């Protein structure tokens, strides 16, 4: 049984060593959910922002790339790690 996309994003963050971007998470999770439209970068960014808002994730690095696009790296917080036991 696959986890719902929203929960899989948190699971990905918990098991990821270090920080990650929304693009990276969408790419990795997308391989597990082929053809699923909710695994788009835009949707993953929304999910990550919600987790940041409730303290499960936090922005660890904010930068601009060569084309002046905002690049944000995220990492899981201790509150997010505490939820690991609740993920099947």
C-alpha positions in Angstrom: 0.0 0.0 0.0 1.3 3.4 -0.9 1.2 6.4 1.4 -0.9 9.4 0.4 1.2 12.0 -1.3 1.0 14.5 1.6 2.2 11.9 4.1 4.9 10.6 1.6 6.4 14.1 1.4 6.9 14.1 5.2 8.2 10.5 5.1 10.7 11.6 2.4 11.9 14.5 4.5 12.4 12.3 7.6 14.4 9.7 5.7 16.4 12.2 3.7 19.9 12.9 5.0 20.2 16.7 4.9 18.3 19.3 3.1 16.2 18.9 -0.1 14.3 21.0 -2.6 10.7 20.7 -3.7 12.0 19.8 -7.2 14.1 17.0 -5.8 11.3 15.7 -3.7 8.8 15.8 -6.6 11.3 13.9 -8.8 12.0 11.2 -6.3 8.4 10.7 -5.1 7.2 10.9 -8.7 9.0 7.7 -9.5 6.8 5.9 -6.9 3.6 7.4 -8.3 3.8 7.2 -12.1 1.1 9.2 -13.8 -0.1 10.9 -10.6 -0.8 14.6 -11.3 -0.5 15.5 -7.6 3.2 14.8 -7.6 3.9 18.0 -9.6 6.5 20.4 -8.3 3.8 23.0 -7.7 1.7 20.7 -5.5 4.8 19.4 -3.6 5.8 23.0 -2.9 2.3 23.6 -1.4 2.5 20.5 0.7 6.0 21.6 2.0 4.7 25.1 2.8 1.9 23.6 4.9 4.4 21.4 6.8 6.6 24.5 7.3 3.6 26.4 8.7 3.0 23.8 11.3 6.6 23.3 12.2 7.3 19.9 10.7 9.7 21.3 8.1 11.8 24.4 7.9 13.7 26.3 5.2 17.4 25.6 5.7 18.8 27.6 2.8 17.4 30.4 0.6 19.2 31.5 -2.5 18.8 32.8 -6.0 20.0 30.8 -9.1 21.6 32.3 -12.2 18.2 33.3 -13.6 17.2 35.0 -10.3 14.7 32.3 -9.4 14.3 31.7 -5.7 15.7 28.3 -4.6 14.7 27.1 -1.2 16.2 24.0 0.6 14.1 22.4 3.4 14.9 20.1 6.2 12.9 18.2 8.8 12.6 19.6 12.3 12.6 17.7 15.6 8.8 17.9 15.6 8.7 16.3 12.2 11.0 13.5 13.2 8.7 12.8 16.2 6.0 11.9 13.7 8.0 9.1 12.2 6.4 6.5 14.6 3.0 7.5 13.3 3.8 6.7 9.6 2.9 3.2 8.7 
